[in-house]
């Protein structure tokens, strides 16, 4: 079984580009905040996509487990209940 934890990117891999670290006027401050918000949105979107992918994978695994349990129960045949 493959371990999908290795395909998750670390936040350190994401590029960090800041407009101006020390804004001098309102325009630079606006640009700085805009870029910062865009970066946050991109990171949240990446994390959201990763979470959804893991949930989908978990759903598939649960479906497989249910199918395997059903197959095992069918192979075992009907059990007599003791009274």
PDB file with one MODEL, atoms N, CA, C and O in Angstrom:
MODEL        1
ATOM      1  N   UNK A   1       0.836  -1.165   0.000  1.00  0.00           N
ATOM      2  CA  UNK A   1       0.000   0.000   0.000  1.00  0.00           C
ATOM      3  C   UNK A   1       0.888   1.238   0.000  1.00  0.00           C
ATOM      4  O   UNK A   1       1.808   1.339   0.812  1.00  0.00           O
ATOM      5  N   UNK A   2       0.630   2.159  -0.880  1.00  0.00           N
ATOM      6  CA  UNK A   2       1.456   3.353  -1.002  1.00  0.00           C
ATOM      7  C   UNK A   2       1.096   4.358   0.082  1.00  0.00           C
ATOM      8  O   UNK A   2      -0.071   4.515   0.440  1.00  0.00           O
ATOM      9  N   UNK A   3       2.099   5.025   0.590  1.00  0.00           N
ATOM     10  CA  UNK A   3       1.886   6.046   1.603  1.00  0.00           C
ATOM     11  C   UNK A   3       1.824   7.388   0.907  1.00  0.00           C
ATOM     12  O   UNK A   3       2.820   7.845   0.345  1.00  0.00           O
ATOM     13  N   UNK A   4       0.660   8.025   0.938  1.00  0.00           N
ATOM     14  CA  UNK A   4       0.485   9.280   0.208  1.00  0.00           C
ATOM     15  C   UNK A   4       0.963  10.483   0.999  1.00  0.00           C
ATOM     16  O   UNK A   4       0.879  11.609   0.507  1.00  0.00           O
ATOM     17  N   UNK A   5       1.459  10.280   2.202  1.00  0.00           N
ATOM     18  CA  UNK A   5       1.915  11.415   3.000  1.00  0.00           C
ATOM     19  C   UNK A   5       3.142  12.080   2.401  1.00  0.00           C
ATOM     20  O   UNK A   5       3.404  13.251   2.677  1.00  0.00           O
ATOM     21  N   UNK A   6       3.886  11.366   1.598  1.00  0.00           N
ATOM     22  CA  UNK A   6       5.106  11.920   1.027  1.00  0.00           C
ATOM     23  C   UNK A   6       4.845  12.892  -0.112  1.00  0.00           C
ATOM     24  O   UNK A   6       5.744  13.635  -0.505  1.00  0.00           O
ATOM     25  N   UNK A   7       3.613  12.901  -0.655  1.00  0.00           N
ATOM     26  CA  UNK A   7       3.356  13.782  -1.786  1.00  0.00           C
ATOM     27  C   UNK A   7       2.810  15.146  -1.358  1.00  0.00           C
ATOM     28  O   UNK A   7       2.483  15.973  -2.209  1.00  0.00           O
ATOM     29  N   UNK A   8       2.711  15.385  -0.065  1.00  0.00           N
ATOM     30  CA  UNK A   8       2.223  16.653   0.437  1.00  0.00           C
ATOM     31  C   UNK A   8       3.387  17.636   0.488  1.00  0.00           C
ATOM     32  O   UNK A   8       4.442  17.357   1.058  1.00  0.00           O
ATOM     33  N   UNK A   9       3.163  18.792  -0.125  1.00  0.00           N
ATOM     34  CA  UNK A   9       4.219  19.790  -0.140  1.00  0.00           C
ATOM     35  C   UNK A   9       4.332  20.476   1.212  1.00  0.00           C
ATOM     36  O   UNK A   9       3.329  20.705   1.889  1.00  0.00           O
ATOM     37  N   UNK A  10       5.517  20.791   1.587  1.00  0.00           N
ATOM     38  CA  UNK A  10       5.763  21.529   2.811  1.00  0.00           C
ATOM     39  C   UNK A  10       5.601  23.011   2.501  1.00  0.00           C
ATOM     40  O   UNK A  10       5.891  23.447   1.387  1.00  0.00           O
ATOM     41  N   UNK A  11       5.144  23.783   3.472  1.00  0.00           N
ATOM     42  CA  UNK A  11       4.979  25.217   3.257  1.00  0.00           C
ATOM     43  C   UNK A  11       6.291  25.890   2.885  1.00  0.00           C
ATOM     44  O   UNK A  11       6.291  26.928   2.224  1.00  0.00           O
ATOM     45  N   UNK A  12       7.400  25.312   3.300  1.00  0.00           N
ATOM     46  CA  UNK A  12       8.690  25.900   2.980  1.00  0.00           C
ATOM     47  C   UNK A  12       8.973  25.836   1.482  1.00  0.00           C
ATOM     48  O   UNK A  12       9.802  26.594   0.978  1.00  0.00           O
ATOM     49  N   UNK A  13       8.283  24.925   0.754  1.00  0.00           N
ATOM     50  CA  UNK A  13       8.485  24.813  -0.688  1.00  0.00           C
ATOM     51  C   UNK A  13       7.782  25.926  -1.461  1.00  0.00           C
ATOM     52  O   UNK A  13       8.111  26.187  -2.618  1.00  0.00           O
ATOM     53  N   UNK A  14       6.815  26.580  -0.819  1.00  0.00           N
ATOM     54  CA  UNK A  14       6.060  27.616  -1.506  1.00  0.00           C
ATOM     55  C   UNK A  14       6.885  28.897  -1.577  1.00  0.00           C
ATOM     56  O   UNK A  14       7.512  29.297  -0.596  1.00  0.00           O
ATOM     57  N   UNK A  15       6.879  29.536  -2.748  1.00  0.00           N
ATOM     58  CA  UNK A  15       7.654  30.773  -2.876  1.00  0.00           C
ATOM     59  C   UNK A  15       7.020  31.895  -2.061  1.00  0.00           C
ATOM     60  O   UNK A  15       5.798  32.042  -2.028  1.00  0.00           O
ATOM     61  N   UNK A  16       7.845  32.660  -1.422  1.00  0.00           N
ATOM     62  CA  UNK A  16       7.367  33.805  -0.657  1.00  0.00           C
ATOM     63  C   UNK A  16       7.905  35.054  -1.325  1.00  0.00           C
ATOM     64  O   UNK A  16       9.110  35.308  -1.335  1.00  0.00           O
ATOM     65  N   UNK A  17       6.983  35.830  -1.884  1.00  0.00           N
ATOM     66  CA  UNK A  17       7.355  37.063  -2.554  1.00  0.00           C
ATOM     67  C   UNK A  17       6.599  38.185  -1.869  1.00  0.00           C
ATOM     68  O   UNK A  17       5.368  38.200  -1.856  1.00  0.00           O
ATOM     69  N   UNK A  18       7.326  39.105  -1.311  1.00  0.00           N
ATOM     70  CA  UNK A  18       6.702  40.221  -0.629  1.00  0.00           C
ATOM     71  C   UNK A  18       6.993  41.466  -1.432  1.00  0.00           C
ATOM     72  O   UNK A  18       8.127  41.694  -1.854  1.00  0.00           O
ATOM     73  N   UNK A  19       5.959  42.279  -1.643  1.00  0.00           N
ATOM     74  CA  UNK A  19       6.095  43.463  -2.486  1.00  0.00           C
ATOM     75  C   UNK A  19       7.187  44.386  -1.958  1.00  0.00           C
ATOM     76  O   UNK A  19       8.209  44.588  -2.613  1.00  0.00           O
ATOM     77  N   UNK A  20       6.972  44.934  -0.793  1.00  0.00           N
ATOM     78  CA  UNK A  20       7.955  45.810  -0.175  1.00  0.00           C
ATOM     79  C   UNK A  20       7.914  45.549   1.324  1.00  0.00           C
ATOM     80  O   UNK A  20       6.871  45.741   1.950  1.00  0.00           O
ATOM     81  N   UNK A  21       9.027  45.117   1.915  1.00  0.00           N
ATOM     82  CA  UNK A  21       8.987  44.782   3.328  1.00  0.00           C
ATOM     83  C   UNK A  21       8.699  45.981   4.232  1.00  0.00           C
ATOM     84  O   UNK A  21       8.150  45.816   5.321  1.00  0.00           O
ATOM     85  N   UNK A  22       9.061  47.163   3.795  1.00  0.00           N
ATOM     86  CA  UNK A  22       8.833  48.365   4.599  1.00  0.00           C
ATOM     87  C   UNK A  22       8.131  49.406   3.719  1.00  0.00           C
ATOM     88  O   UNK A  22       8.784  50.261   3.119  1.00  0.00           O
ATOM     89  N   UNK A  23       6.795  49.328   3.647  1.00  0.00           N
ATOM     90  CA  UNK A  23       6.067  50.254   2.765  1.00  0.00           C
ATOM     91  C   UNK A  23       6.256  51.709   3.195  1.00  0.00           C
ATOM     92  O   UNK A  23       6.217  52.037   4.380  1.00  0.00           O
ATOM     93  N   UNK A  24       6.459  52.559   2.207  1.00  0.00           N
ATOM     94  CA  UNK A  24       6.728  53.976   2.466  1.00  0.00           C
ATOM     95  C   UNK A  24       5.484  54.846   2.321  1.00  0.00           C
ATOM     96  O   UNK A  24       5.413  55.937   2.887  1.00  0.00           O
ATOM     97  N   UNK A  25       4.500  54.356   1.556  1.00  0.00           N
ATOM     98  CA  UNK A  25       3.284  55.155   1.359  1.00  0.00           C
ATOM     99  C   UNK A  25       2.074  54.225   1.270  1.00  0.00           C
ATOM    100  O   UNK A  25       2.201  53.006   1.385  1.00  0.00           O
ATOM    101  N   UNK A  26       0.906  54.821   1.063  1.00  0.00           N
ATOM    102  CA  UNK A  26      -0.341  54.058   1.043  1.00  0.00           C
ATOM    103  C   UNK A  26      -0.361  53.061  -0.113  1.00  0.00           C
ATOM    104  O   UNK A  26      -0.845  51.941   0.053  1.00  0.00           O
ATOM    105  N   UNK A  27       0.152  53.444  -1.273  1.00  0.00           N
ATOM    106  CA  UNK A  27       0.166  52.541  -2.431  1.00  0.00           C
ATOM    107  C   UNK A  27       1.011  51.301  -2.147  1.00  0.00           C
ATOM    108  O   UNK A  27       0.592  50.178  -2.430  1.00  0.00           O
ATOM    109  N   UNK A  28       2.190  51.508  -1.592  1.00  0.00           N
ATOM    110  CA  UNK A  28       3.054  50.375  -1.284  1.00  0.00           C
ATOM    111  C   UNK A  28       2.434  49.487  -0.213  1.00  0.00           C
ATOM    112  O   UNK A  28       2.538  48.263  -0.283  1.00  0.00           O
ATOM    113  N   UNK A  29       1.790  50.097   0.775  1.00  0.00           N
ATOM    114  CA  UNK A  29       1.120  49.328   1.814  1.00  0.00           C
ATOM    115  C   UNK A  29      -0.020  48.512   1.226  1.00  0.00           C
ATOM    116  O   UNK A  29      -0.199  47.344   1.571  1.00  0.00           O
ATOM    117  N   UNK A  30      -0.791  49.130   0.338  1.00  0.00           N
ATOM    118  CA  UNK A  30      -1.894  48.427  -0.320  1.00  0.00           C
ATOM    119  C   UNK A  30      -1.368  47.254  -1.134  1.00  0.00           C
ATOM    120  O   UNK A  30      -1.915  46.153  -1.074  1.00  0.00           O
ATOM    121  N   UNK A  31      -0.313  47.491  -1.889  1.00  0.00           N
ATOM    122  CA  UNK A  31       0.280  46.431  -2.698  1.00  0.00           C
ATOM    123  C   UNK A  31       0.827  45.317  -1.795  1.00  0.00           C
ATOM    124  O   UNK A  31       0.652  44.135  -2.095  1.00  0.00           O
ATOM    125  N   UNK A  32       1.475  45.684  -0.712  1.00  0.00           N
ATOM    126  CA  UNK A  32       2.022  44.716   0.233  1.00  0.00           C
ATOM    127  C   UNK A  32       0.918  43.833   0.810  1.00  0.00           C
ATOM    128  O   UNK A  32       1.049  42.609   0.850  1.00  0.00           O
ATOM    129  N   UNK A  33      -0.165  44.461   1.254  1.00  0.00           N
ATOM    130  CA  UNK A  33      -1.277  43.714   1.838  1.00  0.00           C
ATOM    131  C   UNK A  33      -1.950  42.837   0.783  1.00  0.00           C
ATOM    132  O   UNK A  33      -2.325  41.701   1.073  1.00  0.00           O
ATOM    133  N   UNK A  34      -2.103  43.344  -0.421  1.00  0.00           N
ATOM    134  CA  UNK A  34      -2.714  42.569  -1.508  1.00  0.00           C
ATOM    135  C   UNK A  34      -1.900  41.317  -1.807  1.00  0.00           C
ATOM    136  O   UNK A  34      -2.458  40.225  -1.917  1.00  0.00           O
ATOM    137  N   UNK A  35      -0.604  41.468  -1.937  1.00  0.00           N
ATOM    138  CA  UNK A  35       0.266  40.322  -2.212  1.00  0.00           C
ATOM    139  C   UNK A  35       0.219  39.334  -1.050  1.00  0.00           C
ATOM    140  O   UNK A  35       0.165  38.122  -1.261  1.00  0.00           O
ATOM    141  N   UNK A  36       0.239  39.845   0.157  1.00  0.00           N
ATOM    142  CA  UNK A  36       0.186  38.990   1.336  1.00  0.00           C
ATOM    143  C   UNK A  36      -1.117  38.194   1.370  1.00  0.00           C
ATOM    144  O   UNK A  36      -1.102  36.996   1.654  1.00  0.00           O
ATOM    145  N   UNK A  37      -2.231  38.843   1.086  1.00  0.00           N
ATOM    146  CA  UNK A  37      -3.528  38.164   1.067  1.00  0.00           C
ATOM    147  C   UNK A  37      -3.598  37.121  -0.057  1.00  0.00           C
ATOM    148  O   UNK A  37      -4.174  36.049   0.124  1.00  0.00           O
ATOM    149  N   UNK A  38      -3.017  37.437  -1.206  1.00  0.00           N
ATOM    150  CA  UNK A  38      -2.982  36.471  -2.307  1.00  0.00           C
ATOM    151  C   UNK A  38      -2.178  35.237  -1.919  1.00  0.00           C
ATOM    152  O   UNK A  38      -2.576  34.112  -2.221  1.00  0.00           O
ATOM    153  N   UNK A  39      -1.060  35.445  -1.257  1.00  0.00           N
ATOM    154  CA  UNK A  39      -0.240  34.320  -0.818  1.00  0.00           C
ATOM    155  C   UNK A  39      -0.991  33.461   0.189  1.00  0.00           C
ATOM    156  O   UNK A  39      -0.943  32.233   0.125  1.00  0.00           O
ATOM    157  N   UNK A  40      -1.679  34.105   1.112  1.00  0.00           N
ATOM    158  CA  UNK A  40      -2.459  33.360   2.091  1.00  0.00           C
ATOM    159  C   UNK A  40      -3.556  32.561   1.404  1.00  0.00           C
ATOM    160  O   UNK A  40      -3.786  31.401   1.743  1.00  0.00           O
ATOM    161  N   UNK A  41      -4.233  33.177   0.441  1.00  0.00           N
ATOM    162  CA  UNK A  41      -5.298  32.487  -0.291  1.00  0.00           C
ATOM    163  C   UNK A  41      -4.747  31.270  -1.029  1.00  0.00           C
ATOM    164  O   UNK A  41      -5.371  30.209  -1.027  1.00  0.00           O
ATOM    165  N   UNK A  42      -3.583  31.416  -1.659  1.00  0.00           N
ATOM    166  CA  UNK A  42      -2.968  30.297  -2.380  1.00  0.00           C
ATOM    167  C   UNK A  42      -2.606  29.164  -1.418  1.00  0.00           C
ATOM    168  O   UNK A  42      -2.808  27.992  -1.735  1.00  0.00           O
ATOM    169  N   UNK A  43      -2.080  29.508  -0.263  1.00  0.00           N
ATOM    170  CA  UNK A  43      -1.710  28.477   0.718  1.00  0.00           C
ATOM    171  C   UNK A  43      -2.946  27.768   1.249  1.00  0.00           C
ATOM    172  O   UNK A  43      -2.958  26.544   1.375  1.00  0.00           O
ATOM    173  N   UNK A  44      -3.988  28.536   1.559  1.00  0.00           N
ATOM    174  CA  UNK A  44      -5.223  27.918   2.037  1.00  0.00           C
ATOM    175  C   UNK A  44      -5.845  27.032   0.968  1.00  0.00           C
ATOM    176  O   UNK A  44      -6.369  25.962   1.277  1.00  0.00           O
ATOM    177  N   UNK A  45      -5.791  27.467  -0.281  1.00  0.00           N
ATOM    178  CA  UNK A  45      -6.342  26.661  -1.370  1.00  0.00           C
ATOM    179  C   UNK A  45      -5.555  25.364  -1.522  1.00  0.00           C
ATOM    180  O   UNK A  45      -6.142  24.303  -1.731  1.00  0.00           O
ATOM    181  N   UNK A  46      -4.234  25.445  -1.418  1.00  0.00           N
ATOM    182  CA  UNK A  46      -3.394  24.249  -1.505  1.00  0.00           C
ATOM    183  C   UNK A  46      -3.724  23.285  -0.367  1.00  0.00           C
ATOM    184  O   UNK A  46      -3.868  22.082  -0.585  1.00  0.00           O
ATOM    185  N   UNK A  47      -3.843  23.821   0.843  1.00  0.00           N
ATOM    186  CA  UNK A  47      -4.174  22.965   1.986  1.00  0.00           C
ATOM    187  C   UNK A  47      -5.563  22.362   1.822  1.00  0.00           C
ATOM    188  O   UNK A  47      -5.774  21.189   2.134  1.00  0.00           O
ATOM    189  N   UNK A  48      -6.498  23.147   1.341  1.00  0.00           N
ATOM    190  CA  UNK A  48      -7.865  22.663   1.133  1.00  0.00           C
ATOM    191  C   UNK A  48      -7.879  21.533   0.111  1.00  0.00           C
ATOM    192  O   UNK A  48      -8.537  20.514   0.317  1.00  0.00           O
ATOM    193  N   UNK A  49      -7.161  21.711  -0.979  1.00  0.00           N
ATOM    194  CA  UNK A  49      -7.080  20.671  -2.008  1.00  0.00           C
ATOM    195  C   UNK A  49      -6.470  19.390  -1.446  1.00  0.00           C
ATOM    196  O   UNK A  49      -6.927  18.290  -1.758  1.00  0.00           O
ATOM    197  N   UNK A  50      -5.442  19.535  -0.621  1.00  0.00           N
ATOM    198  CA  UNK A  50      -4.801  18.367  -0.016  1.00  0.00           C
ATOM    199  C   UNK A  50      -5.752  17.651   0.931  1.00  0.00           C
ATOM    200  O   UNK A  50      -5.801  16.421   0.948  1.00  0.00           O
ATOM    201  N   UNK A  51      -6.501  18.400   1.711  1.00  0.00           N
ATOM    202  CA  UNK A  51      -7.455  17.798   2.649  1.00  0.00           C
ATOM    203  C   UNK A  51      -8.544  17.054   1.886  1.00  0.00           C
ATOM    204  O   UNK A  51      -8.896  15.929   2.242  1.00  0.00           O
ATOM    205  N   UNK A  52      -9.073  17.670   0.850  1.00  0.00           N
ATOM    206  CA  UNK A  52     -10.125  17.030   0.051  1.00  0.00           C
ATOM    207  C   UNK A  52      -9.597  15.755  -0.602  1.00  0.00           C
ATOM    208  O   UNK A  52     -10.300  14.745  -0.646  1.00  0.00           O
ATOM    209  N   UNK A  53      -8.373  15.794  -1.105  1.00  0.00           N
ATOM    210  CA  UNK A  53      -7.789  14.599  -1.720  1.00  0.00           C
ATOM    211  C   UNK A  53      -7.646  13.480  -0.699  1.00  0.00           C
ATOM    212  O   UNK A  53      -7.905  12.319  -1.013  1.00  0.00           O
ATOM    213  N   UNK A  54      -7.243  13.812   0.506  1.00  0.00           N
ATOM    214  CA  UNK A  54      -7.104  12.784   1.553  1.00  0.00           C
ATOM    215  C   UNK A  54      -8.465  12.232   1.958  1.00  0.00           C
ATOM    216  O   UNK A  54      -8.595  11.032   2.198  1.00  0.00           O
ATOM    217  N   UNK A  55      -9.467  13.080   2.036  1.00  0.00           N
ATOM    218  CA  UNK A  55     -10.815  12.611   2.376  1.00  0.00           C
ATOM    219  C   UNK A  55     -11.332  11.677   1.289  1.00  0.00           C
ATOM    220  O   UNK A  55     -11.927  10.642   1.591  1.00  0.00           O
ATOM    221  N   UNK A  56     -11.109  12.034   0.028  1.00  0.00           N
ATOM    222  CA  UNK A  56     -11.518  11.156  -1.076  1.00  0.00           C
ATOM    223  C   UNK A  56     -10.810   9.810  -1.001  1.00  0.00           C
ATOM    224  O   UNK A  56     -11.427   8.763  -1.195  1.00  0.00           O
ATOM    225  N   UNK A  57      -9.508   9.845  -0.716  1.00  0.00           N
ATOM    226  CA  UNK A  57      -8.740   8.604  -0.594  1.00  0.00           C
ATOM    227  C   UNK A  57      -9.261   7.759   0.568  1.00  0.00           C
ATOM    228  O   UNK A  57      -9.370   6.538   0.457  1.00  0.00           O
ATOM    229  N   UNK A  58      -9.582   8.421   1.683  1.00  0.00           N
ATOM    230  CA  UNK A  58     -10.110   7.702   2.839  1.00  0.00           C
ATOM    231  C   UNK A  58     -11.458   7.059   2.496  1.00  0.00           C
ATOM    232  O   UNK A  58     -11.724   5.927   2.901  1.00  0.00           O
ATOM    233  N   UNK A  59     -12.300   7.768   1.758  1.00  0.00           N
ATOM    234  CA  UNK A  59     -13.580   7.209   1.336  1.00  0.00           C
ATOM    235  C   UNK A  59     -13.398   5.978   0.472  1.00  0.00           C
ATOM    236  O   UNK A  59     -14.121   4.995   0.626  1.00  0.00           O
ATOM    237  N   UNK A  60     -12.438   6.026  -0.435  1.00  0.00           N
ATOM    238  CA  UNK A  60     -12.147   4.876  -1.291  1.00  0.00           C
ATOM    239  C   UNK A  60     -11.669   3.690  -0.459  1.00  0.00           C
ATOM    240  O   UNK A  60     -12.073   2.553  -0.700  1.00  0.00           O
ATOM    241  N   UNK A  61     -10.817   3.956   0.508  1.00  0.00           N
ATOM    242  CA  UNK A  61     -10.322   2.877   1.373  1.00  0.00           C
ATOM    243  C   UNK A  61     -11.450   2.269   2.194  1.00  0.00           C
ATOM    244  O   UNK A  61     -11.498   1.053   2.380  1.00  0.00           O
ATOM    245  N   UNK A  62     -12.354   3.102   2.683  1.00  0.00           N
ATOM    246  CA  UNK A  62     -13.488   2.587   3.453  1.00  0.00           C
ATOM    247  C   UNK A  62     -14.378   1.723   2.573  1.00  0.00           C
ATOM    248  O   UNK A  62     -14.837   0.662   2.997  1.00  0.00           O
ATOM    249  N   UNK A  63     -14.623   2.179   1.341  1.00  0.00           N
ATOM    250  CA  UNK A  63     -15.414   1.368   0.403  1.00  0.00           C
ATOM    251  C   UNK A  63     -14.756   0.014   0.159  1.00  0.00           C
ATOM    252  O   UNK A  63     -15.434  -1.012   0.121  1.00  0.00           O
ATOM    253  N   UNK A  64     -13.426   0.012  -0.008  1.00  0.00           N
ATOM    254  CA  UNK A  64     -12.694  -1.242  -0.215  1.00  0.00           C
ATOM    255  C   UNK A  64     -12.811  -2.161   1.004  1.00  0.00           C
ATOM    256  O   UNK A  64     -12.997  -3.371   0.867  1.00  0.00           O
ATOM    257  N   UNK A  65     -12.699  -1.570   2.198  1.00  0.00           N
ATOM    258  CA  UNK A  65     -12.833  -2.370   3.418  1.00  0.00           C
ATOM    259  C   UNK A  65     -14.229  -2.981   3.518  1.00  0.00           C
ATOM    260  O   UNK A  65     -14.368  -4.158   3.851  1.00  0.00           O
ATOM    261  N   UNK A  66     -15.251  -2.197   3.234  1.00  0.00           N
ATOM    262  CA  UNK A  66     -16.619  -2.712   3.283  1.00  0.00           C
ATOM    263  C   UNK A  66     -16.806  -3.862   2.288  1.00  0.00           C
ATOM    264  O   UNK A  66     -17.439  -4.870   2.600  1.00  0.00           O
ATOM    265  N   UNK A  67     -16.251  -3.695   1.101  1.00  0.00           N
ATOM    266  CA  UNK A  67     -16.347  -4.739   0.078  1.00  0.00           C
ATOM    267  C   UNK A  67     -15.618  -6.003   0.525  1.00  0.00           C
ATOM    268  O   UNK A  67     -16.126  -7.111   0.354  1.00  0.00           O
ATOM    269  N   UNK A  68     -14.427  -5.833   1.100  1.00  0.00           N
ATOM    270  CA  UNK A  68     -13.655  -6.986   1.573  1.00  0.00           C
ATOM    271  C   UNK A  68     -14.367  -7.703   2.721  1.00  0.00           C
ATOM    272  O   UNK A  68     -14.384  -8.933   2.765  1.00  0.00           O
ATOM    273  N   UNK A  69     -14.944  -6.956   3.634  1.00  0.00           N
ATOM    274  CA  UNK A  69     -15.683  -7.561   4.746  1.00  0.00           C
ATOM    275  C   UNK A  69     -16.887  -8.324   4.216  1.00  0.00           C
ATOM    276  O   UNK A  69     -17.175  -9.430   4.673  1.00  0.00           O
ATOM    277  N   UNK A  70     -17.579  -7.746   3.267  1.00  0.00           N
ATOM    278  CA  UNK A  70     -18.737  -8.416   2.669  1.00  0.00           C
ATOM    279  C   UNK A  70     -18.316  -9.719   1.986  1.00  0.00           C
ATOM    280  O   UNK A  70     -18.988 -10.743   2.116  1.00  0.00           O
ATOM    281  N   UNK A  71     -17.201  -9.670   1.260  1.00  0.00           N
ATOM    282  CA  UNK A  71     -16.691 -10.874   0.596  1.00  0.00           C
ATOM    283  C   UNK A  71     -16.319 -11.943   1.621  1.00  0.00           C
ATOM    284  O   UNK A  71     -16.625 -13.119   1.425  1.00  0.00           O
ATOM    285  N   UNK A  72     -15.668 -11.549   2.704  1.00  0.00           N
ATOM    286  CA  UNK A  72     -15.291 -12.507   3.745  1.00  0.00           C
ATOM    287  C   UNK A  72     -16.519 -13.125   4.398  1.00  0.00           C
ATOM    288  O   UNK A  72     -16.540 -14.323   4.680  1.00  0.00           O
ATOM    289  N   UNK A  73     -17.538 -12.312   4.638  1.00  0.00           N
ATOM    290  CA  UNK A  73     -18.764 -12.833   5.244  1.00  0.00           C
ATOM    291  C   UNK A  73     -19.456 -13.813   4.297  1.00  0.00           C
ATOM    292  O   UNK A  73     -20.012 -14.819   4.738  1.00  0.00           O
ATOM    293  N   UNK A  74     -19.423 -13.521   3.003  1.00  0.00           N
ATOM    294  CA  UNK A  74     -20.018 -14.418   2.016  1.00  0.00           C
ATOM    295  C   UNK A  74     -19.245 -15.734   1.972  1.00  0.00           C
ATOM    296  O   UNK A  74     -19.848 -16.805   1.905  1.00  0.00           O
ATOM    297  N   UNK A  75     -17.921 -15.659   2.008  1.00  0.00           N
ATOM    298  CA  UNK A  75     -17.090 -16.863   1.985  1.00  0.00           C
ATOM    299  C   UNK A  75     -17.291 -17.704   3.240  1.00  0.00           C
ATOM    300  O   UNK A  75     -17.245 -18.933   3.177  1.00  0.00           O
ATOM    301  N   UNK A  76     -17.511 -17.058   4.369  1.00  0.00           N
ATOM    302  CA  UNK A  76     -17.678 -17.784   5.624  1.00  0.00           C
ATOM    303  C   UNK A  76     -19.019 -18.518   5.651  1.00  0.00           C
ATOM    304  O   UNK A  76     -19.168 -19.509   6.366  1.00  0.00           O
ATOM    305  N   UNK A  77     -19.962 -18.053   4.900  1.00  0.00           N
ATOM    306  CA  UNK A  77     -21.271 -18.698   4.870  1.00  0.00           C
ATOM    307  C   UNK A  77     -22.112 -18.313   6.073  1.00  0.00           C
ATOM    308  O   UNK A  77     -21.656 -17.608   6.973  1.00  0.00           O
ATOM    309  N   UNK A  78     -23.363 -18.794   6.069  1.00  0.00           N
ATOM    310  CA  UNK A  78     -24.250 -18.446   7.191  1.00  0.00           C
ATOM    311  C   UNK A  78     -23.809 -19.144   8.459  1.00  0.00           C
ATOM    312  O   UNK A  78     -23.478 -20.329   8.445  1.00  0.00           O
ATOM    313  N   UNK A  79     -23.806 -18.422   9.531  1.00  0.00           N
ATOM    314  CA  UNK A  79     -23.431 -19.005  10.828  1.00  0.00           C
ATOM    315  C   UNK A  79     -24.698 -19.341  11.583  1.00  0.00           C
ATOM    316  O   UNK A  79     -25.698 -18.626  11.520  1.00  0.00           O
ATOM    317  N   UNK A  80     -24.627 -20.445  12.298  1.00  0.00           N
ATOM    318  CA  UNK A  80     -25.760 -20.818  13.132  1.00  0.00           C
ATOM    319  C   UNK A  80     -25.650 -20.077  14.448  1.00  0.00           C
ATOM    320  O   UNK A  80     -24.578 -20.009  15.049  1.00  0.00           O
ATOM    321  N   UNK A  81     -26.740 -19.536  14.878  1.00  0.00           N
ATOM    322  CA  UNK A  81     -26.733 -18.841  16.157  1.00  0.00           C
ATOM    323  C   UNK A  81     -27.044 -19.831  17.255  1.00  0.00           C
ATOM    324  O   UNK A  81     -27.941 -20.663  17.115  1.00  0.00           O
ATOM    325  N   UNK A  82     -26.307 -19.746  18.347  1.00  0.00           N
ATOM    326  CA  UNK A  82     -26.525 -20.646  19.472  1.00  0.00           C
ATOM    327  C   UNK A  82     -27.632 -20.095  20.344  1.00  0.00           C
ATOM    328  O   UNK A  82     -27.692 -18.893  20.601  1.00  0.00           O
ATOM    329  N   UNK A  83     -28.527 -20.996  20.809  1.00  0.00           N
ATOM    330  CA  UNK A  83     -29.623 -20.554  21.663  1.00  0.00           C
ATOM    331  C   UNK A  83     -29.446 -21.113  23.037  1.00  0.00           C
ATOM    332  O   UNK A  83     -30.268 -20.860  23.918  1.00  0.00           O
TER     333      UNK A  83
ENDMDL
END
